Amino acid sequence: MSKIDKLKARLLTVPKDFTYSEVRKLLNSLGFVEYNKGKTSGSRVIFYRSSDGKKILLHKHHPSDIVKIGTLKNLINFLKELGEL
């Protein structure tokens, strides 16, 4: 099982300590690129995959790197719709 497969399996358990760094690593491995959402985006970022035009808007949590449960559930649904999970 590869590191990315382990990361996917961990995501599916909806852990309370899943980090934004892990989200970025997972999405980057699936071909997504992180962009700030506009000039004054603050903590909002878009992950965009040019091969199919798919994108997801996420919020970089601060000061902690921990992603909220609702965000993880949205990410899981998004990746399932794409057939990536």
HTML snippet that shows the backbone in 3Dmol.js (N, CA, C, O; Angstrom):
<script src="https://3Dmol.org/build/3Dmol-min.js"></script>
<div id="view" style="width:600px;height:400px;position:relative"></div>
<script>
const pdb = `
ATOM      1  N   MET A   1       0.851  -1.175   0.000  1.00  0.00           N
ATOM      2  CA  MET A   1       0.000   0.000   0.000  1.00  0.00           C
ATOM      3  C   MET A   1       0.902   1.246   0.000  1.00  0.00           C
ATOM      4  O   MET A   1       1.781   1.389   0.850  1.00  0.00           O
ATOM      5  N   SER A   2       0.670   2.131  -0.957  1.00  0.00           N
ATOM      6  CA  SER A   2       1.493   3.338  -1.078  1.00  0.00           C
ATOM      7  C   SER A   2       1.121   4.361  -0.001  1.00  0.00           C
ATOM      8  O   SER A   2       0.101   4.230   0.675  1.00  0.00           O
ATOM      9  N   LYS A   3       1.962   5.370   0.139  1.00  0.00           N
ATOM     10  CA  LYS A   3       1.698   6.426   1.122  1.00  0.00           C
ATOM     11  C   LYS A   3       0.391   7.145   0.816  1.00  0.00           C
ATOM     12  O   LYS A   3      -0.354   7.507   1.727  1.00  0.00           O
ATOM     13  N   ILE A   4       0.116   7.350  -0.470  1.00  0.00           N
ATOM     14  CA  ILE A   4      -1.125   8.033  -0.864  1.00  0.00           C
ATOM     15  C   ILE A   4      -2.332   7.160  -0.552  1.00  0.00           C
ATOM     16  O   ILE A   4      -3.361   7.662  -0.099  1.00  0.00           O
ATOM     17  N   ASP A   5      -2.215   5.850  -0.793  1.00  0.00           N
ATOM     18  CA  ASP A   5      -3.312   4.942  -0.452  1.00  0.00           C
ATOM     19  C   ASP A   5      -3.582   4.956   1.051  1.00  0.00           C
ATOM     20  O   ASP A   5      -4.735   4.914   1.481  1.00  0.00           O
ATOM     21  N   LYS A   6      -2.520   5.014   1.841  1.00  0.00           N
ATOM     22  CA  LYS A   6      -2.677   5.086   3.295  1.00  0.00           C
ATOM     23  C   LYS A   6      -3.338   6.404   3.698  1.00  0.00           C
ATOM     24  O   LYS A   6      -4.153   6.443   4.620  1.00  0.00           O
ATOM     25  N   LEU A   7      -2.982   7.468   3.006  1.00  0.00           N
ATOM     26  CA  LEU A   7      -3.576   8.774   3.284  1.00  0.00           C
ATOM     27  C   LEU A   7      -5.068   8.769   2.943  1.00  0.00           C
ATOM     28  O   LEU A   7      -5.877   9.330   3.681  1.00  0.00           O
ATOM     29  N   LYS A   8      -5.428   8.134   1.822  1.00  0.00           N
ATOM     30  CA  LYS A   8      -6.841   8.012   1.443  1.00  0.00           C
ATOM     31  C   LYS A   8      -7.611   7.214   2.493  1.00  0.00           C
ATOM     32  O   LYS A   8      -8.707   7.600   2.897  1.00  0.00           O
ATOM     33  N   ALA A   9      -7.026   6.096   2.930  1.00  0.00           N
ATOM     34  CA  ALA A   9      -7.676   5.257   3.940  1.00  0.00           C
ATOM     35  C   ALA A   9      -7.855   6.031   5.245  1.00  0.00           C
ATOM     36  O   ALA A   9      -8.889   5.918   5.903  1.00  0.00           O
ATOM     37  N   ARG A  10      -6.860   6.804   5.608  1.00  0.00           N
ATOM     38  CA  ARG A  10      -6.944   7.624   6.830  1.00  0.00           C
ATOM     39  C   ARG A  10      -8.041   8.681   6.696  1.00  0.00           C
ATOM     40  O   ARG A  10      -8.790   8.924   7.643  1.00  0.00           O
ATOM     41  N   LEU A  11      -8.136   9.307   5.525  1.00  0.00           N
ATOM     42  CA  LEU A  11      -9.168  10.316   5.287  1.00  0.00           C
ATOM     43  C   LEU A  11     -10.562   9.721   5.471  1.00  0.00           C
ATOM     44  O   LEU A  11     -11.442  10.359   6.048  1.00  0.00           O
ATOM     45  N   LEU A  12     -10.759   8.512   4.986  1.00  0.00           N
ATOM     46  CA  LEU A  12     -12.075   7.875   5.066  1.00  0.00           C
ATOM     47  C   LEU A  12     -12.527   7.591   6.497  1.00  0.00           C
ATOM     48  O   LEU A  12     -13.716   7.388   6.741  1.00  0.00           O
ATOM     49  N   THR A  13     -11.593   7.575   7.438  1.00  0.00           N
ATOM     50  CA  THR A  13     -11.970   7.379   8.841  1.00  0.00           C
ATOM     51  C   THR A  13     -12.408   8.689   9.493  1.00  0.00           C
ATOM     52  O   THR A  13     -12.829   8.694  10.650  1.00  0.00           O
ATOM     53  N   VAL A  14     -12.312   9.797   8.759  1.00  0.00           N
ATOM     54  CA  VAL A  14     -12.658  11.145   9.216  1.00  0.00           C
ATOM     55  C   VAL A  14     -12.002  11.432  10.582  1.00  0.00           C
ATOM     56  O   VAL A  14     -12.690  11.671  11.574  1.00  0.00           O
ATOM     57  N   PRO A  15     -10.674  11.404  10.611  1.00  0.00           N
ATOM     58  CA  PRO A  15      -9.975  11.627  11.881  1.00  0.00           C
ATOM     59  C   PRO A  15     -10.059  13.082  12.335  1.00  0.00           C
ATOM     60  O   PRO A  15     -10.184  13.995  11.519  1.00  0.00           O
ATOM     61  N   LYS A  16      -9.989  13.276  13.622  1.00  0.00           N
ATOM     62  CA  LYS A  16     -10.062  14.628  14.184  1.00  0.00           C
ATOM     63  C   LYS A  16      -8.741  15.374  14.071  1.00  0.00           C
ATOM     64  O   LYS A  16      -8.678  16.568  14.362  1.00  0.00           O
ATOM     65  N   ASP A  17      -7.677  14.677  13.649  1.00  0.00           N
ATOM     66  CA  ASP A  17      -6.361  15.313  13.581  1.00  0.00           C
ATOM     67  C   ASP A  17      -5.786  15.330  12.160  1.00  0.00           C
ATOM     68  O   ASP A  17      -4.568  15.382  11.986  1.00  0.00           O
ATOM     69  N   PHE A  18      -6.655  15.286  11.146  1.00  0.00           N
ATOM     70  CA  PHE A  18      -6.199  15.339   9.751  1.00  0.00           C
ATOM     71  C   PHE A  18      -5.761  16.770   9.454  1.00  0.00           C
ATOM     72  O   PHE A  18      -6.502  17.716   9.721  1.00  0.00           O
ATOM     73  N   THR A  19      -4.569  16.929   8.908  1.00  0.00           N
ATOM     74  CA  THR A  19      -4.012  18.271   8.733  1.00  0.00           C
ATOM     75  C   THR A  19      -4.201  18.801   7.315  1.00  0.00           C
ATOM     76  O   THR A  19      -4.414  18.046   6.366  1.00  0.00           O
ATOM     77  N   TYR A  20      -4.118  20.106   7.208  1.00  0.00           N
ATOM     78  CA  TYR A  20      -4.192  20.751   5.902  1.00  0.00           C
ATOM     79  C   TYR A  20      -3.030  20.296   5.019  1.00  0.00           C
ATOM     80  O   TYR A  20      -3.187  20.164   3.806  1.00  0.00           O
ATOM     81  N   SER A  21      -1.886  20.061   5.615  1.00  0.00           N
ATOM     82  CA  SER A  21      -0.724  19.576   4.864  1.00  0.00           C
ATOM     83  C   SER A  21      -1.025  18.226   4.220  1.00  0.00           C
ATOM     84  O   SER A  21      -0.607  17.964   3.092  1.00  0.00           O
ATOM     85  N   GLU A  22      -1.750  17.372   4.939  1.00  0.00           N
ATOM     86  CA  GLU A  22      -2.133  16.069   4.393  1.00  0.00           C
ATOM     87  C   GLU A  22      -3.137  16.240   3.252  1.00  0.00           C
ATOM     88  O   GLU A  22      -3.058  15.539   2.244  1.00  0.00           O
ATOM     89  N   VAL A  23      -4.074  17.166   3.411  1.00  0.00           N
ATOM     90  CA  VAL A  23      -5.042  17.454   2.344  1.00  0.00           C
ATOM     91  C   VAL A  23      -4.300  17.908   1.092  1.00  0.00           C
ATOM     92  O   VAL A  23      -4.564  17.416  -0.005  1.00  0.00           O
ATOM     93  N   ARG A  24      -3.374  18.845   1.258  1.00  0.00           N
ATOM     94  CA  ARG A  24      -2.599  19.366   0.130  1.00  0.00           C
ATOM     95  C   ARG A  24      -1.813  18.241  -0.553  1.00  0.00           C
ATOM     96  O   ARG A  24      -1.796  18.150  -1.781  1.00  0.00           O
ATOM     97  N   LYS A  25      -1.173  17.398   0.233  1.00  0.00           N
ATOM     98  CA  LYS A  25      -0.382  16.291  -0.320  1.00  0.00           C
ATOM     99  C   LYS A  25      -1.274  15.342  -1.124  1.00  0.00           C
ATOM    100  O   LYS A  25      -0.907  14.919  -2.221  1.00  0.00           O
ATOM    101  N   LEU A  26      -2.438  15.012  -0.579  1.00  0.00           N
ATOM    102  CA  LEU A  26      -3.367  14.111  -1.254  1.00  0.00           C
ATOM    103  C   LEU A  26      -3.870  14.718  -2.560  1.00  0.00           C
ATOM    104  O   LEU A  26      -3.830  14.069  -3.605  1.00  0.00           O
ATOM    105  N   LEU A  27      -4.342  15.956  -2.501  1.00  0.00           N
ATOM    106  CA  LEU A  27      -4.882  16.593  -3.703  1.00  0.00           C
ATOM    107  C   LEU A  27      -3.798  16.819  -4.756  1.00  0.00           C
ATOM    108  O   LEU A  27      -4.059  16.654  -5.947  1.00  0.00           O
ATOM    109  N   ASN A  28      -2.595  17.190  -4.343  1.00  0.00           N
ATOM    110  CA  ASN A  28      -1.493  17.351  -5.297  1.00  0.00           C
ATOM    111  C   ASN A  28      -1.182  16.033  -5.994  1.00  0.00           C
ATOM    112  O   ASN A  28      -0.880  16.019  -7.188  1.00  0.00           O
ATOM    113  N   SER A  29      -1.252  14.928  -5.261  1.00  0.00           N
ATOM    114  CA  SER A  29      -0.972  13.620  -5.859  1.00  0.00           C
ATOM    115  C   SER A  29      -2.031  13.228  -6.887  1.00  0.00           C
ATOM    116  O   SER A  29      -1.777  12.404  -7.765  1.00  0.00           O
ATOM    117  N   LEU A  30      -3.222  13.824  -6.772  1.00  0.00           N
ATOM    118  CA  LEU A  30      -4.312  13.541  -7.710  1.00  0.00           C
ATOM    119  C   LEU A  30      -4.354  14.544  -8.860  1.00  0.00           C
ATOM    120  O   LEU A  30      -5.290  14.539  -9.660  1.00  0.00           O
ATOM    121  N   GLY A  31      -3.338  15.402  -8.939  1.00  0.00           N
ATOM    122  CA  GLY A  31      -3.233  16.335 -10.054  1.00  0.00           C
ATOM    123  C   GLY A  31      -3.803  17.715  -9.807  1.00  0.00           C
ATOM    124  O   GLY A  31      -3.884  18.521 -10.734  1.00  0.00           O
ATOM    125  N   PHE A  32      -4.200  18.006  -8.579  1.00  0.00           N
ATOM    126  CA  PHE A  32      -4.753  19.319  -8.252  1.00  0.00           C
ATOM    127  C   PHE A  32      -3.633  20.285  -7.889  1.00  0.00           C
ATOM    128  O   PHE A  32      -2.628  19.900  -7.291  1.00  0.00           O
ATOM    129  N   VAL A  33      -3.824  21.539  -8.260  1.00  0.00           N
ATOM    130  CA  VAL A  33      -2.869  22.601  -7.943  1.00  0.00           C
ATOM    131  C   VAL A  33      -3.584  23.613  -7.056  1.00  0.00           C
ATOM    132  O   VAL A  33      -4.741  23.954  -7.297  1.00  0.00           O
ATOM    133  N   GLU A  34      -2.889  24.086  -6.034  1.00  0.00           N
ATOM    134  CA  GLU A  34      -3.467  25.026  -5.072  1.00  0.00           C
ATOM    135  C   GLU A  34      -3.305  26.464  -5.558  1.00  0.00           C
ATOM    136  O   GLU A  34      -2.217  26.880  -5.957  1.00  0.00           O
ATOM    137  N   TYR A  35      -4.403  27.211  -5.517  1.00  0.00           N
ATOM    138  CA  TYR A  35      -4.398  28.633  -5.880  1.00  0.00           C
ATOM    139  C   TYR A  35      -5.110  29.422  -4.794  1.00  0.00           C
ATOM    140  O   TYR A  35      -6.066  28.929  -4.196  1.00  0.00           O
ATOM    141  N   ASN A  36      -4.658  30.635  -4.536  1.00  0.00           N
ATOM    142  CA  ASN A  36      -5.404  31.537  -3.666  1.00  0.00           C
ATOM    143  C   ASN A  36      -6.634  31.994  -4.421  1.00  0.00           C
ATOM    144  O   ASN A  36      -6.589  32.187  -5.636  1.00  0.00           O
ATOM    145  N   LYS A  37      -7.728  32.167  -3.706  1.00  0.00           N
ATOM    146  CA  LYS A  37      -8.978  32.581  -4.346  1.00  0.00           C
ATOM    147  C   LYS A  37      -9.021  34.100  -4.407  1.00  0.00           C
ATOM    148  O   LYS A  37      -9.654  34.740  -3.568  1.00  0.00           O
ATOM    149  N   GLY A  38      -8.360  34.670  -5.381  1.00  0.00           N
ATOM    150  CA  GLY A  38      -8.379  36.113  -5.568  1.00  0.00           C
ATOM    151  C   GLY A  38      -7.321  36.824  -4.752  1.00  0.00           C
ATOM    152  O   GLY A  38      -6.575  36.212  -3.987  1.00  0.00           O
ATOM    153  N   LYS A  39      -7.277  38.122  -4.933  1.00  0.00           N
ATOM    154  CA  LYS A  39      -6.253  38.951  -4.296  1.00  0.00           C
ATOM    155  C   LYS A  39      -6.419  39.026  -2.784  1.00  0.00           C
ATOM    156  O   LYS A  39      -5.434  39.025  -2.045  1.00  0.00           O
ATOM    157  N   THR A  40      -7.653  39.090  -2.331  1.00  0.00           N
ATOM    158  CA  THR A  40      -7.928  39.222  -0.899  1.00  0.00           C
ATOM    159  C   THR A  40      -8.608  37.974  -0.362  1.00  0.00           C
ATOM    160  O   THR A  40      -9.572  38.064   0.398  1.00  0.00           O
ATOM    161  N   SER A  41      -8.116  36.828  -0.750  1.00  0.00           N
ATOM    162  CA  SER A  41      -8.773  35.569  -0.418  1.00  0.00           C
ATOM    163  C   SER A  41      -8.625  35.176   1.042  1.00  0.00           C
ATOM    164  O   SER A  41      -9.404  34.367   1.546  1.00  0.00           O
ATOM    165  N   GLY A  42      -7.642  35.732   1.723  1.00  0.00           N
ATOM    166  CA  GLY A  42      -7.428  35.331   3.108  1.00  0.00           C
ATOM    167  C   GLY A  42      -7.050  33.868   3.177  1.00  0.00           C
ATOM    168  O   GLY A  42      -6.061  33.447   2.577  1.00  0.00           O
ATOM    169  N   SER A  43      -7.833  33.094   3.904  1.00  0.00           N
ATOM    170  CA  SER A  43      -7.535  31.679   4.107  1.00  0.00           C
ATOM    171  C   SER A  43      -8.193  30.769   3.074  1.00  0.00           C
ATOM    172  O   SER A  43      -8.005  29.554   3.114  1.00  0.00           O
ATOM    173  N   ARG A  44      -8.948  31.332   2.170  1.00  0.00           N
ATOM    174  CA  ARG A  44      -9.636  30.512   1.171  1.00  0.00           C
ATOM    175  C   ARG A  44      -8.690  30.156   0.027  1.00  0.00           C
ATOM    176  O   ARG A  44      -7.966  31.006  -0.492  1.00  0.00           O
ATOM    177  N   VAL A  45      -8.715  28.886  -0.350  1.00  0.00           N
ATOM    178  CA  VAL A  45      -7.893  28.415  -1.462  1.00  0.00           C
ATOM    179  C   VAL A  45      -8.737  27.529  -2.365  1.00  0.00           C
ATOM    180  O   VAL A  45      -9.716  26.921  -1.933  1.00  0.00           O
ATOM    181  N   ILE A  46      -8.337  27.472  -3.616  1.00  0.00           N
ATOM    182  CA  ILE A  46      -8.974  26.584  -4.583  1.00  0.00           C
ATOM    183  C   ILE A  46      -7.943  25.568  -5.028  1.00  0.00           C
ATOM    184  O   ILE A  46      -6.799  25.914  -5.327  1.00  0.00           O
ATOM    185  N   PHE A  47      -8.359  24.306  -5.069  1.00  0.00           N
ATOM    186  CA  PHE A  47      -7.544  23.265  -5.682  1.00  0.00           C
ATOM    187  C   PHE A  47      -8.183  22.973  -7.033  1.00  0.00           C
ATOM    188  O   PHE A  47      -9.358  22.616  -7.107  1.00  0.00           O
ATOM    189  N   TYR A  48      -7.408  23.125  -8.094  1.00  0.00           N
ATOM    190  CA  TYR A  48      -7.918  23.013  -9.462  1.00  0.00           C
ATOM    191  C   TYR A  48      -7.119  21.959 -10.218  1.00  0.00           C
ATOM    192  O   TYR A  48      -5.892  21.909 -10.127  1.00  0.00           O
ATOM    193  N   ARG A  49      -7.834  21.114 -10.969  1.00  0.00           N
ATOM    194  CA  ARG A  49      -7.192  20.099 -11.812  1.00  0.00           C
ATOM    195  C   ARG A  49      -7.508  20.428 -13.262  1.00  0.00           C
ATOM    196  O   ARG A  49      -8.651  20.309 -13.704  1.00  0.00           O
ATOM    197  N   SER A  50      -6.494  20.839 -13.989  1.00  0.00           N
ATOM    198  CA  SER A  50      -6.696  21.317 -15.355  1.00  0.00           C
ATOM    199  C   SER A  50      -7.087  20.206 -16.323  1.00  0.00           C
ATOM    200  O   SER A  50      -7.701  20.487 -17.352  1.00  0.00           O
ATOM    201  N   SER A  51      -6.753  18.962 -16.025  1.00  0.00           N
ATOM    202  CA  SER A  51      -7.057  17.873 -16.955  1.00  0.00           C
ATOM    203  C   SER A  51      -8.555  17.691 -17.172  1.00  0.00           C
ATOM    204  O   SER A  51      -8.975  17.290 -18.258  1.00  0.00           O
ATOM    205  N   ASP A  52      -9.368  17.980 -16.153  1.00  0.00           N
ATOM    206  CA  ASP A  52     -10.818  17.843 -16.300  1.00  0.00           C
ATOM    207  C   ASP A  52     -11.597  19.072 -15.818  1.00  0.00           C
ATOM    208  O   ASP A  52     -12.828  19.080 -15.850  1.00  0.00           O
ATOM    209  N   GLY A  53     -10.884  20.100 -15.375  1.00  0.00           N
ATOM    210  CA  GLY A  53     -11.537  21.335 -14.944  1.00  0.00           C
ATOM    211  C   GLY A  53     -12.204  21.268 -13.581  1.00  0.00           C
ATOM    212  O   GLY A  53     -12.946  22.178 -13.212  1.00  0.00           O
ATOM    213  N   LYS A  54     -11.954  20.211 -12.835  1.00  0.00           N
ATOM    214  CA  LYS A  54     -12.573  20.061 -11.510  1.00  0.00           C
ATOM    215  C   LYS A  54     -11.867  20.949 -10.496  1.00  0.00           C
ATOM    216  O   LYS A  54     -10.653  21.140 -10.557  1.00  0.00           O
ATOM    217  N   LYS A  55     -12.651  21.493  -9.558  1.00  0.00           N
ATOM    218  CA  LYS A  55     -12.069  22.341  -8.520  1.00  0.00           C
ATOM    219  C   LYS A  55     -12.858  22.197  -7.231  1.00  0.00           C
ATOM    220  O   LYS A  55     -14.045  21.870  -7.232  1.00  0.00           O
ATOM    221  N   ILE A  56     -12.163  22.451  -6.134  1.00  0.00           N
ATOM    222  CA  ILE A  56     -12.792  22.437  -4.816  1.00  0.00           C
ATOM    223  C   ILE A  56     -12.247  23.620  -4.028  1.00  0.00           C
ATOM    224  O   ILE A  56     -11.048  23.895  -4.040  1.00  0.00           O
ATOM    225  N   LEU A  57     -13.145  24.308  -3.348  1.00  0.00           N
ATOM    226  CA  LEU A  57     -12.790  25.456  -2.518  1.00  0.00           C
ATOM    227  C   LEU A  57     -12.650  24.975  -1.076  1.00  0.00           C
ATOM    228  O   LEU A  57     -13.552  24.334  -0.537  1.00  0.00           O
ATOM    229  N   LEU A  58     -11.523  25.287  -0.465  1.00  0.00           N
ATOM    230  CA  LEU A  58     -11.274  24.900   0.924  1.00  0.00           C
ATOM    231  C   LEU A  58     -10.818  26.106   1.727  1.00  0.00           C
ATOM    232  O   LEU A  58     -10.433  27.137   1.175  1.00  0.00           O
ATOM    233  N   HIS A  59     -10.870  25.952   3.025  1.00  0.00           N
ATOM    234  CA  HIS A  59     -10.432  27.007   3.944  1.00  0.00           C
ATOM    235  C   HIS A  59      -9.221  26.490   4.705  1.00  0.00           C
ATOM    236  O   HIS A  59      -9.275  25.434   5.336  1.00  0.00           O
ATOM    237  N   LYS A  60      -8.117  27.249   4.640  1.00  0.00           N
ATOM    238  CA  LYS A  60      -6.914  26.910   5.405  1.00  0.00           C
ATOM    239  C   LYS A  60      -7.151  27.345   6.839  1.00  0.00           C
ATOM    240  O   LYS A  60      -7.254  28.539   7.120  1.00  0.00           O
ATOM    241  N   HIS A  61      -7.238  26.398   7.734  1.00  0.00           N
ATOM    242  CA  HIS A  61      -7.519  26.723   9.130  1.00  0.00           C
ATOM    243  C   HIS A  61      -6.265  27.245   9.815  1.00  0.00           C
ATOM    244  O   HIS A  61      -5.153  26.798   9.534  1.00  0.00           O
ATOM    245  N   HIS A  62      -6.461  28.184  10.703  1.00  0.00           N
ATOM    246  CA  HIS A  62      -5.333  28.784  11.403  1.00  0.00           C
ATOM    247  C   HIS A  62      -5.779  29.184  12.800  1.00  0.00           C
ATOM    248  O   HIS A  62      -6.968  29.452  12.969  1.00  0.00           O
ATOM    249  N   PRO A  63      -4.966  29.244  13.763  1.00  0.00           N
ATOM    250  CA  PRO A  63      -3.521  29.015  13.674  1.00  0.00           C
ATOM    251  C   PRO A  63      -3.174  27.535  13.593  1.00  0.00           C
ATOM    252  O   PRO A  63      -2.042  27.183  13.262  1.00  0.00           O
ATOM    253  N   SER A  64      -4.132  26.667  13.890  1.00  0.00           N
ATOM    254  CA  SER A  64      -3.899  25.229  13.827  1.00  0.00           C
ATOM    255  C   SER A  64      -3.935  24.746  12.380  1.00  0.00           C
ATOM    256  O   SER A  64      -4.575  25.362  11.528  1.00  0.00           O
ATOM    257  N   ASP A  65      -3.251  23.653  12.110  1.00  0.00           N
ATOM    258  CA  ASP A  65      -3.215  23.057  10.774  1.00  0.00           C
ATOM    259  C   ASP A  65      -4.302  21.985  10.630  1.00  0.00           C
ATOM    260  O   ASP A  65      -4.416  21.358   9.577  1.00  0.00           O
ATOM    261  N   ILE A  66      -5.100  21.773  11.686  1.00  0.00           N
ATOM    262  CA  ILE A  66      -6.110  20.715  11.703  1.00  0.00           C
ATOM    263  C   ILE A  66      -7.337  21.144  10.894  1.00  0.00           C
ATOM    264  O   ILE A  66      -7.850  22.252  11.052  1.00  0.00           O
ATOM    265  N   VAL A  67      -7.793  20.239  10.025  1.00  0.00           N
ATOM    266  CA  VAL A  67      -8.956  20.500   9.171  1.00  0.00           C
ATOM    267  C   VAL A  67     -10.218  20.070   9.922  1.00  0.00           C
ATOM    268  O   VAL A  67     -10.227  19.037  10.592  1.00  0.00           O
ATOM    269  N   LYS A  68     -11.264  20.858   9.806  1.00  0.00           N
ATOM    270  CA  LYS A  68     -12.516  20.571  10.506  1.00  0.00           C
ATOM    271  C   LYS A  68     -13.227  19.376   9.869  1.00  0.00           C
ATOM    272  O   LYS A  68     -13.050  19.081   8.688  1.00  0.00           O
ATOM    273  N   ILE A  69     -14.037  18.700  10.687  1.00  0.00           N
ATOM    274  CA  ILE A  69     -14.734  17.486  10.269  1.00  0.00           C
ATOM    275  C   ILE A  69     -15.638  17.747   9.062  1.00  0.00           C
ATOM    276  O   ILE A  69     -15.662  16.944   8.129  1.00  0.00           O
ATOM    277  N   GLY A  70     -16.373  18.846   9.067  1.00  0.00           N
ATOM    278  CA  GLY A  70     -17.259  19.166   7.944  1.00  0.00           C
ATOM    279  C   GLY A  70     -16.497  19.321   6.640  1.00  0.00           C
ATOM    280  O   GLY A  70     -16.966  18.893   5.586  1.00  0.00           O
ATOM    281  N   THR A  71     -15.337  19.926   6.709  1.00  0.00           N
ATOM    282  CA  THR A  71     -14.492  20.091   5.525  1.00  0.00           C
ATOM    283  C   THR A  71     -14.025  18.733   5.025  1.00  0.00           C
ATOM    284  O   THR A  71     -14.004  18.486   3.819  1.00  0.00           O
ATOM    285  N   LEU A  72     -13.649  17.848   5.952  1.00  0.00           N
ATOM    286  CA  LEU A  72     -13.216  16.506   5.556  1.00  0.00           C
ATOM    287  C   LEU A  72     -14.349  15.741   4.873  1.00  0.00           C
ATOM    288  O   LEU A  72     -14.127  15.060   3.872  1.00  0.00           O
ATOM    289  N   LYS A  73     -15.557  15.853   5.413  1.00  0.00           N
ATOM    290  CA  LYS A  73     -16.705  15.159   4.810  1.00  0.00           C
ATOM    291  C   LYS A  73     -16.984  15.691   3.406  1.00  0.00           C
ATOM    292  O   LYS A  73     -17.284  14.915   2.499  1.00  0.00           O
ATOM    293  N   ASN A  74     -16.887  17.005   3.223  1.00  0.00           N
ATOM    294  CA  ASN A  74     -17.065  17.586   1.887  1.00  0.00           C
ATOM    295  C   ASN A  74     -15.989  17.084   0.932  1.00  0.00           C
ATOM    296  O   ASN A  74     -16.275  16.774  -0.225  1.00  0.00           O
ATOM    297  N   LEU A  75     -14.759  17.006   1.413  1.00  0.00           N
ATOM    298  CA  LEU A  75     -13.655  16.522   0.589  1.00  0.00           C
ATOM    299  C   LEU A  75     -13.862  15.062   0.202  1.00  0.00           C
ATOM    300  O   LEU A  75     -13.622  14.684  -0.945  1.00  0.00           O
ATOM    301  N   ILE A  76     -14.300  14.247   1.142  1.00  0.00           N
ATOM    302  CA  ILE A  76     -14.564  12.833   0.860  1.00  0.00           C
ATOM    303  C   ILE A  76     -15.639  12.705  -0.209  1.00  0.00           C
ATOM    304  O   ILE A  76     -15.471  11.940  -1.159  1.00  0.00           O
ATOM    305  N   ASN A  77     -16.741  13.438  -0.075  1.00  0.00           N
ATOM    306  CA  ASN A  77     -17.817  13.386  -1.072  1.00  0.00           C
ATOM    307  C   ASN A  77     -17.322  13.828  -2.442  1.00  0.00           C
ATOM    308  O   ASN A  77     -17.652  13.211  -3.455  1.00  0.00           O
ATOM    309  N   PHE A  78     -16.532  14.892  -2.475  1.00  0.00           N
ATOM    310  CA  PHE A  78     -15.975  15.405  -3.726  1.00  0.00           C
ATOM    311  C   PHE A  78     -15.101  14.348  -4.398  1.00  0.00           C
ATOM    312  O   PHE A  78     -15.229  14.105  -5.598  1.00  0.00           O
ATOM    313  N   LEU A  79     -14.220  13.726  -3.632  1.00  0.00           N
ATOM    314  CA  LEU A  79     -13.316  12.723  -4.203  1.00  0.00           C
ATOM    315  C   LEU A  79     -14.060  11.457  -4.623  1.00  0.00           C
ATOM    316  O   LEU A  79     -13.674  10.806  -5.594  1.00  0.00           O
ATOM    317  N   LYS A  80     -15.122  11.105  -3.899  1.00  0.00           N
ATOM    318  CA  LYS A  80     -15.938   9.949  -4.296  1.00  0.00           C
ATOM    319  C   LYS A  80     -16.654  10.225  -5.612  1.00  0.00           C
ATOM    320  O   LYS A  80     -16.733   9.346  -6.470  1.00  0.00           O
ATOM    321  N   GLU A  81     -17.178  11.444  -5.780  1.00  0.00           N
ATOM    322  CA  GLU A  81     -17.843  11.814  -7.033  1.00  0.00           C
ATOM    323  C   GLU A  81     -16.887  11.726  -8.217  1.00  0.00           C
ATOM    324  O   GLU A  81     -17.294  11.392  -9.330  1.00  0.00           O
ATOM    325  N   LEU A  82     -15.615  12.027  -7.971  1.00  0.00           N
ATOM    326  CA  LEU A  82     -14.608  11.952  -9.032  1.00  0.00           C
ATOM    327  C   LEU A  82     -14.102  10.534  -9.258  1.00  0.00           C
ATOM    328  O   LEU A  82     -13.386  10.276 -10.225  1.00  0.00           O
ATOM    329  N   GLY A  83     -14.470   9.614  -8.370  1.00  0.00           N
ATOM    330  CA  GLY A  83     -13.992   8.242  -8.476  1.00  0.00           C
ATOM    331  C   GLY A  83     -12.571   8.063  -7.972  1.00  0.00           C
ATOM    332  O   GLY A  83     -11.896   7.100  -8.335  1.00  0.00           O
ATOM    333  N   GLU A  84     -12.120   8.983  -7.140  1.00  0.00           N
ATOM    334  CA  GLU A  84     -10.753   8.923  -6.613  1.00  0.00           C
ATOM    335  C   GLU A  84     -10.679   8.184  -5.279  1.00  0.00           C
ATOM    336  O   GLU A  84      -9.586   7.861  -4.815  1.00  0.00           O
ATOM    337  N   LEU A  85     -11.824   7.914  -4.661  1.00  0.00           N
ATOM    338  CA  LEU A  85     -11.857   7.160  -3.395  1.00  0.00           C
ATOM    339  C   LEU A  85     -12.707   5.921  -3.559  1.00  0.00           C
ATOM    340  O   LEU A  85     -12.863   5.151  -2.612  1.00  0.00           O
TER     341      LEU A  85
END
`;
const viewer = $3Dmol.createViewer("view");
viewer.addModel(pdb, "pdb");
viewer.setStyle({}, {cartoon: {color: "spectrum"}});
viewer.zoomTo();
viewer.render();
</script>
